[in-house]
């Protein structure tokens, strides 16, 4: 019975993936919450496909020296994402782009996780995502 519970827990939990960036892929509950939040978006916003929803943990520029290690490394499980209840608009005037993000309530917990991953990589102790 315990094995079955662990298997179900693994299937349903959020997963950390490396694809240039290190990202947390949300579970079905977080996706549903994000979809509810998307109703706050202005009409010009284009929603990304649900299978692309993610929490960026570490940007690719920071991870470039560690790509080889990350492809084979087993990462510790990340804390669950807890979404804020509002959306923030971000403007990149230089590129003429506008985007919208949802921040995390448990940002400090995610920051500690990122620092743990960086430590496992043997990276400098400074904050990769200030």
MDAnalysis code that builds the backbone (N, CA, C; Angstrom):
import MDAnalysis as mda
import numpy as np

u = mda.Universe.empty(390, n_residues=130, atom_resindex=np.repeat(np.arange(130), 3), trajectory=True)
u.add_TopologyAttr("name", ["N", "CA", "C"] * 130)
u.add_TopologyAttr("resid", np.arange(1, 131))
u.add_TopologyAttr("resname", ["UNK", "UNK", "UNK", "UNK", "UNK", "UNK", "UNK", "UNK", "UNK", "UNK", "UNK", "UNK", "UNK", "UNK", "UNK", "UNK", "UNK", "UNK", "UNK", "UNK", "UNK", "UNK", "UNK", "UNK", "UNK", "UNK", "UNK", "UNK", "UNK", "UNK", "UNK", "UNK", "UNK", "UNK", "UNK", "UNK", "UNK", "UNK", "UNK", "UNK", "UNK", "UNK", "UNK", "UNK", "UNK", "UNK", "UNK", "UNK", "UNK", "UNK", "UNK", "UNK", "UNK", "UNK", "UNK", "UNK", "UNK", "UNK", "UNK", "UNK", "UNK", "UNK", "UNK", "UNK", "UNK", "UNK", "UNK", "UNK", "UNK", "UNK", "UNK", "UNK", "UNK", "UNK", "UNK", "UNK", "UNK", "UNK", "UNK", "UNK", "UNK", "UNK", "UNK", "UNK", "UNK", "UNK", "UNK", "UNK", "UNK", "UNK", "UNK", "UNK", "UNK", "UNK", "UNK", "UNK", "UNK", "UNK", "UNK", "UNK", "UNK", "UNK", "UNK", "UNK", "UNK", "UNK", "UNK", "UNK", "UNK", "UNK", "UNK", "UNK", "UNK", "UNK", "UNK", "UNK", "UNK", "UNK", "UNK", "UNK", "UNK", "UNK", "UNK", "UNK", "UNK", "UNK", "UNK", "UNK", "UNK", "UNK"])
u.atoms.positions = np.array([
    [0.819, -1.195, 0.000],
    [0.000, 0.000, 0.000],
    [0.862, 1.258, 0.000],
    [1.943, 1.279, 0.778],
    [2.824, 2.438, 0.800],
    [3.472, 2.682, -0.551],
    [3.822, 1.613, -1.264],
    [4.435, 1.750, -2.587],
    [3.449, 2.418, -3.538],
    [2.186, 2.020, -3.488],
    [1.164, 2.606, -4.339],
    [0.988, 4.091, -4.033],
    [0.957, 4.441, -2.753],
    [0.833, 5.854, -2.370],
    [2.007, 6.672, -2.896],
    [3.224, 6.140, -2.779],
    [4.405, 6.844, -3.271],
    [4.339, 7.008, -4.781],
    [3.883, 5.975, -5.490],
    [3.763, 6.042, -6.944],
    [2.761, 7.126, -7.343],
    [1.619, 7.152, -6.690],
    [0.596, 8.163, -6.979],
    [1.143, 9.556, -6.674],
    [1.857, 9.679, -5.569],
    [2.448, 10.964, -5.198],
    [3.424, 11.442, -6.276],
    [4.233, 10.540, -6.798],
    [5.202, 10.882, -7.847],
    [4.482, 11.319, -9.113],
    [3.430, 10.618, -9.492],
    [2.690, 10.950, -10.712],
    [2.031, 12.323, -10.603],
    [1.457, 12.640, -9.453],
    [0.688, 13.858, -9.300],
    [1.527, 15.087, -8.944],
    [2.735, 14.886, -8.459],
    [3.495, 16.035, -7.976],
    [4.123, 16.830, -9.108],
    [4.473, 18.035, -8.768],
    [5.173, 18.888, -9.697],
    [6.555, 18.299, -9.937],
    [7.095, 18.556, -11.110],
    [8.393, 18.004, -11.452],
    [9.339, 19.114, -11.877],
    [10.596, 18.965, -11.474],
    [11.635, 19.895, -11.892],
    [12.250, 19.338, -13.167],
    [12.363, 20.195, -14.184],
    [12.937, 19.773, -15.466],
    [13.999, 20.768, -15.901],
    [15.000, 20.245, -16.587],
    [16.032, 21.093, -17.170],
    [15.869, 21.066, -18.672],
    [15.663, 22.245, -19.255],
    [15.554, 22.379, -20.715],
    [16.199, 23.704, -21.107],
    [17.446, 23.872, -20.714],
    [18.104, 25.167, -20.877],
    [17.910, 25.980, -19.611],
    [16.666, 26.155, -19.220],
    [16.357, 26.753, -17.914],
    [16.026, 25.608, -16.967],
    [16.093, 25.885, -15.679],
    [15.592, 24.916, -14.704],
    [14.195, 25.395, -14.347],
    [13.215, 24.525, -14.545],
    [11.835, 24.939, -14.328],
    [11.055, 23.893, -13.567],
    [10.052, 24.373, -12.884],
    [9.126, 23.523, -12.155],
    [7.856, 23.425, -12.985],
    [7.525, 22.208, -13.365],
    [6.307, 21.978, -14.135],
    [5.167, 21.755, -13.134],
    [4.124, 22.568, -13.213],
    [3.065, 22.516, -12.201],
    [2.167, 21.295, -12.327],
    [1.568, 20.930, -11.195],
    [0.589, 19.852, -11.208],
    [-0.753, 20.394, -11.695],
    [-1.728, 19.509, -11.805],
    [-3.043, 19.883, -12.345],
    [-3.729, 20.969, -11.516],
    [-3.553, 20.965, -10.209],
    [-4.188, 21.985, -9.361],
    [-3.618, 23.378, -9.637],
    [-2.314, 23.463, -9.818],
    [-1.690, 24.755, -10.101],
    [-2.096, 25.241, -11.489],
    [-2.163, 24.332, -12.442],
    [-2.612, 24.703, -13.791],
    [-4.031, 25.262, -13.716],
    [-4.904, 24.606, -12.961],
    [-6.282, 25.083, -12.818],
    [-6.309, 26.464, -12.170],
    [-5.473, 26.688, -11.159],
    [-5.405, 28.008, -10.520],
    [-4.910, 29.068, -11.494],
    [-3.908, 28.721, -12.282],
    [-3.376, 29.667, -13.266],
    [-4.430, 30.009, -14.321],
    [-5.207, 29.031, -14.713],
    [-6.273, 29.293, -15.690],
    [-7.326, 30.235, -15.116],
    [-7.641, 30.079, -13.837],
    [-8.583, 31.006, -13.195],
    [-7.999, 32.421, -13.173],
    [-6.713, 32.520, -12.846],
    [-6.055, 33.826, -12.823],
    [-6.007, 34.460, -14.213],
    [-5.950, 33.640, -15.237],
    [-5.843, 34.163, -16.603],
    [-7.057, 35.005, -17.001],
    [-8.146, 34.868, -16.265],
    [-9.335, 35.688, -16.548],
    [-9.072, 37.158, -16.243],
    [-7.993, 37.456, -15.483],
    [-7.615, 38.840, -15.182],
    [-6.823, 39.485, -16.322],
    [-6.399, 38.680, -17.289],
    [-5.564, 39.200, -18.369],
    [-6.347, 40.141, -19.278],
    [-5.675, 41.146, -19.825],
    [-6.333, 42.031, -20.776],
    [-6.574, 41.305, -22.107],
    [-7.460, 41.831, -22.930],
    [-7.813, 41.154, -24.189],
    [-6.628, 40.906, -25.126],
    [-5.598, 41.775, -25.094],
    [-4.471, 41.589, -26.024],
    [-3.513, 40.478, -25.599],
    [-3.666, 39.964, -24.393],
    [-2.782, 38.902, -23.907],
    [-3.094, 37.585, -24.617],
    [-2.033, 36.872, -24.962],
    [-2.179, 35.553, -25.564],
    [-1.673, 34.534, -24.550],
    [-2.553, 33.674, -24.126],
    [-2.218, 32.681, -23.110],
    [-1.379, 31.567, -23.724],
    [-0.288, 31.222, -23.068],
    [0.532, 30.105, -23.551],
    [-0.221, 28.806, -23.320],
    [0.099, 27.773, -24.073],
    [-0.580, 26.480, -23.880],
    [-0.343, 25.955, -22.461],
    [-1.327, 25.267, -21.925],
    [-1.252, 24.762, -20.550],
    [-0.018, 23.893, -20.323],
    [0.373, 23.117, -21.324],
    [1.535, 22.238, -21.140],
    [2.854, 23.007, -21.108],
    [2.807, 24.317, -21.344],
    [3.999, 25.173, -21.283],
    [4.052, 25.991, -19.991],
    [2.991, 25.921, -19.162],
    [3.006, 26.629, -17.879],
    [4.184, 26.104, -17.065],
    [4.904, 26.997, -16.416],
    [6.039, 26.588, -15.598],
    [6.437, 27.697, -14.642],
    [7.219, 27.327, -13.657],
    [7.854, 28.277, -12.753],
    [9.333, 28.259, -13.113],
    [9.859, 29.395, -13.549],
    [11.281, 29.465, -13.857],
    [12.047, 29.503, -12.543],
    [12.919, 28.528, -12.361],
    [13.729, 28.460, -11.151],
    [15.089, 29.129, -11.373],
    [15.753, 28.776, -12.484],
    [17.066, 29.355, -12.790],
    [17.153, 29.594, -14.294],
    [17.541, 30.805, -14.676],
    [17.656, 31.201, -16.077],
    [18.784, 30.448, -16.771],
    [18.626, 30.233, -18.063],
    [19.606, 29.473, -18.839],
    [20.996, 30.098, -18.866],
    [21.082, 31.414, -18.824],
    [22.386, 32.073, -18.833],
    [23.219, 31.704, -17.614],
    [22.562, 31.489, -16.505],
    [23.250, 31.131, -15.269],
    [23.666, 29.659, -15.296],
    [22.861, 28.832, -15.967],
    [23.113, 27.391, -15.960],
    [24.049, 26.914, -17.060],
    [24.389, 27.774, -17.982],
    [25.196, 27.354, -19.129],
    [26.447, 26.556, -18.733],
    [27.225, 26.975, -17.721],
    [28.416, 26.196, -17.362],
    [28.107, 24.830, -16.731],
    [26.846, 24.584, -16.369],
    [26.488, 23.363, -15.646],
    [25.575, 22.438, -16.461],
    [25.452, 22.713, -17.750],
    [24.520, 21.949, -18.593],
    [24.776, 20.441, -18.534],
    [26.035, 20.046, -18.665],
    [26.371, 18.620, -18.697],
    [25.958, 17.940, -17.398],
    [26.257, 18.569, -16.269],
    [25.906, 17.984, -14.975],
    [24.390, 17.883, -14.804],
    [23.686, 18.927, -15.226],
    [22.236, 18.953, -15.040],
    [21.514, 17.887, -15.859],
    [22.072, 17.528, -16.997],
    [21.421, 16.522, -17.845],
    [21.425, 15.140, -17.198],
    [22.384, 14.883, -16.319],
    [22.480, 13.555, -15.704],
    [22.177, 13.565, -14.206],
    [22.078, 14.733, -13.619],
    [21.904, 14.865, -12.176],
    [20.471, 14.572, -11.736],
    [20.344, 13.858, -10.632],
    [19.031, 13.669, -10.025],
    [18.837, 14.796, -9.016],
    [17.864, 15.643, -9.291],
    [17.631, 16.807, -8.438],
    [16.701, 16.467, -7.284],
    [16.885, 17.147, -6.156],
    [15.953, 16.935, -5.045],
    [14.572, 17.471, -5.420],
    [13.529, 16.947, -4.804],
    [12.189, 17.459, -5.115],
    [12.058, 18.921, -4.685],
    [11.373, 19.684, -5.502],
    [11.149, 21.104, -5.212],
    [9.935, 21.270, -4.312],
    [9.884, 22.373, -3.595],
    [8.660, 22.649, -2.825],
    [7.501, 22.905, -3.795],
    [6.293, 22.695, -3.343],
    [5.152, 22.971, -4.235],
    [5.023, 24.472, -4.490],
    [4.585, 24.805, -5.684],
    [4.357, 26.211, -6.022],
    [3.050, 26.674, -5.384],
    [3.089, 27.837, -4.752],
    [1.881, 28.453, -4.189],
    [1.743, 29.809, -4.862],
    [0.752, 29.925, -5.730],
    [0.591, 31.133, -6.537],
    [0.004, 32.299, -5.765],
    [0.472, 33.503, -6.105],
    [-0.185, 34.723, -5.640],
    [-1.546, 34.793, -6.325],
    [-2.359, 35.739, -5.960],
    [-3.721, 35.807, -6.506],
    [-3.905, 36.917, -7.532],
    [-2.798, 37.479, -8.006],
    [-2.903, 38.520, -9.024],
    [-1.811, 38.324, -10.072],
    [-1.982, 39.011, -11.181],
    [-1.052, 38.947, -12.301],
    [-0.344, 40.289, -12.416],
    [0.954, 40.238, -12.698],
    [1.729, 41.472, -12.888],
    [2.104, 41.613, -14.364],
    [1.898, 42.801, -14.884],
    [2.290, 43.093, -16.267],
    [3.744, 43.537, -16.285],
    [4.497, 43.028, -17.261],
    [5.901, 43.410, -17.418],
    [6.092, 43.923, -18.839],
    [6.811, 45.039, -18.957],
    [7.066, 45.631, -20.268],
    [8.548, 45.615, -20.570],
    [8.894, 45.159, -21.772],
    [10.265, 45.219, -22.254],
    [10.257, 46.201, -23.419],
    [10.486, 47.470, -23.092],
    [10.418, 48.531, -24.093],
    [11.449, 48.319, -25.199],
    [12.626, 47.813, -24.844],
    [13.685, 47.610, -25.834],
    [13.259, 46.616, -26.918],
    [12.544, 45.574, -26.517],
    [12.091, 44.570, -27.483],
    [10.644, 44.783, -27.924],
    [10.003, 45.772, -27.332],
    [8.612, 46.030, -27.679],
    [7.681, 44.896, -27.286],
    [8.000, 44.236, -26.185],
    [7.199, 43.100, -25.731],
    [6.546, 43.395, -24.393],
    [5.425, 42.769, -24.207],
    [4.694, 42.854, -22.953],
    [4.390, 41.422, -22.526],
    [4.526, 41.139, -21.244],
    [4.185, 39.813, -20.744],
    [3.531, 39.948, -19.375],
    [2.986, 38.859, -18.910],
    [2.309, 38.849, -17.632],
    [2.814, 37.661, -16.828],
    [3.023, 37.873, -15.555],
    [3.536, 36.810, -14.683],
    [2.693, 36.720, -13.416],
    [2.739, 35.540, -12.832],
    [2.141, 35.311, -11.521],
    [3.303, 34.964, -10.598],
    [3.453, 35.705, -9.527],
    [4.524, 35.456, -8.571],
    [4.102, 34.377, -7.594],
    [5.035, 33.893, -6.832],
    [4.773, 32.838, -5.848],
    [4.668, 33.416, -4.446],
    [3.750, 32.883, -3.675],
    [3.646, 33.259, -2.261],
    [4.839, 32.721, -1.483],
    [5.338, 31.568, -1.901],
    [6.448, 30.929, -1.185],
    [7.785, 31.160, -1.909],
    [8.003, 32.405, -2.300],
    [9.219, 32.775, -3.014],
    [10.479, 32.445, -2.208],
    [10.462, 32.675, -0.909],
    [11.643, 32.403, -0.077],
    [11.974, 30.906, -0.070],
    [10.955, 30.083, -0.043],
    [11.158, 28.634, -0.064],
    [11.757, 28.194, -1.407],
    [11.273, 28.787, -2.505],
    [11.822, 28.469, -3.830],
    [13.263, 28.967, -3.948],
    [13.525, 30.124, -3.379],
    [14.885, 30.670, -3.409],
    [15.844, 29.728, -2.684],
    [15.425, 29.186, -1.550],
    [16.255, 28.235, -0.809],
    [16.497, 26.976, -1.641],
    [15.480, 26.548, -2.377],
    [15.627, 25.377, -3.250],
    [16.651, 25.663, -4.353],
    [16.543, 26.826, -4.974],
    [17.481, 27.218, -6.028],
    [18.905, 27.236, -5.476],
    [19.079, 27.776, -4.297],
    [20.407, 27.816, -3.690],
    [20.923, 26.405, -3.403],
    [20.028, 25.496, -3.010],
    [20.418, 24.103, -2.786],
    [20.908, 23.462, -4.093],
    [20.176, 23.694, -5.177],
    [20.577, 23.152, -6.481],
    [21.924, 23.722, -6.902],
    [22.100, 25.021, -6.741],
    [23.363, 25.643, -7.120],
    [24.512, 25.070, -6.290],
    [24.268, 24.812, -5.021],
    [25.291, 24.215, -4.153],
    [25.636, 22.804, -4.630],
    [24.622, 22.019, -5.015],
    [24.864, 20.670, -5.531],
    [25.704, 20.702, -6.808],
    [25.548, 21.772, -7.584],
    [26.317, 21.938, -8.822],
    [27.739, 22.419, -8.559],
    [28.000, 22.848, -7.331],
    [29.300, 23.407, -7.013],
    [29.457, 24.833, -7.510],
    [28.354, 25.520, -7.681],
    [28.339, 26.886, -8.182],
    [28.683, 27.861, -7.065],
    [29.073, 29.089, -7.422],
    [29.335, 30.107, -6.391],
    [28.102, 30.295, -5.501],
    [28.349, 30.728, -4.283],
    [27.284, 30.842, -3.281],
    [26.371, 32.045, -3.483],
    [26.726, 32.976, -4.369],
    [25.881, 34.159, -4.550],
    [24.542, 33.769, -5.190],
    [23.563, 34.603, -5.029],
    [22.198, 34.343, -5.469],
    [22.110, 34.418, -6.993],
    [21.776, 33.309, -7.659],
    [21.698, 33.334, -9.122],
    [20.494, 34.090, -9.667],
    [19.471, 34.237, -8.867],
    [18.242, 34.899, -9.307],
    [17.825, 35.940, -8.266],
    [18.517, 37.058, -8.216],
    [18.231, 38.042, -7.137],
    [16.824, 38.592, -7.132],
])
